[in-house]
């Protein structure tokens, strides 16, 4: 893939991911003035993940990098708009939720549960999809939380 094709892929990915983040921000009743920040957060985070996937990184590491980018961007946008950073971080991370892997895990578990003697292949595929889903969700949670943990402004109560 040449550089112009990669740029076109990244622009398409950023556009549709930003639209998804904007949709979820609207669903969560985010104030109108913060919607452009939510769109930007979703677009940039997913584009980072797609770029790293294109370069050969695993989906777990790519998601961690994209979510960390969303977390830092959420902190910056929170200062700019004087709003909680989670408004931008959560809506920006939602396009990276592993729906396909979660669906595969659930279908595999249903197949295992309904088959009186499931074969090892079905069980292995369901387990693989469930583990991948858990790792991606963990990457999302850690990536969103990391900037707040690194740059805590106040001392903890305890």
Secondary structure as the mmCIF struct_conf table of DSSP 4:
data_model
#
loop_
_struct_conf.conf_type_id
_struct_conf.id
_struct_conf.beg_label_comp_id
_struct_conf.beg_label_asym_id
_struct_conf.beg_label_seq_id
_struct_conf.end_label_comp_id
_struct_conf.end_label_asym_id
_struct_conf.end_label_seq_id
HELX_RH_AL_P HELX_RH_AL_P1 UNK A 3 UNK A 27
TURN_TY1_P TURN_TY1_P1 UNK A 28 UNK A 29
HELX_RH_3T_P HELX_RH_3T_P1 UNK A 32 UNK A 34
HELX_RH_AL_P HELX_RH_AL_P2 UNK A 35 UNK A 54
TURN_TY1_P TURN_TY1_P2 UNK A 55 UNK A 56
HELX_RH_AL_P HELX_RH_AL_P3 UNK A 59 UNK A 81
TURN_TY1_P TURN_TY1_P3 UNK A 82 UNK A 82
BEND BEND1 UNK A 83 UNK A 83
TURN_TY1_P TURN_TY1_P4 UNK A 85 UNK A 85
HELX_RH_AL_P HELX_RH_AL_P4 UNK A 86 UNK A 93
HELX_RH_3T_P HELX_RH_3T_P2 UNK A 94 UNK A 96
BEND BEND2 UNK A 97 UNK A 97
HELX_RH_AL_P HELX_RH_AL_P5 UNK A 99 UNK A 114
BEND BEND3 UNK A 115 UNK A 115
TURN_TY1_P TURN_TY1_P5 UNK A 116 UNK A 117
HELX_RH_AL_P HELX_RH_AL_P6 UNK A 120 UNK A 150
TURN_TY1_P TURN_TY1_P6 UNK A 151 UNK A 151
BEND BEND4 UNK A 154 UNK A 154
#
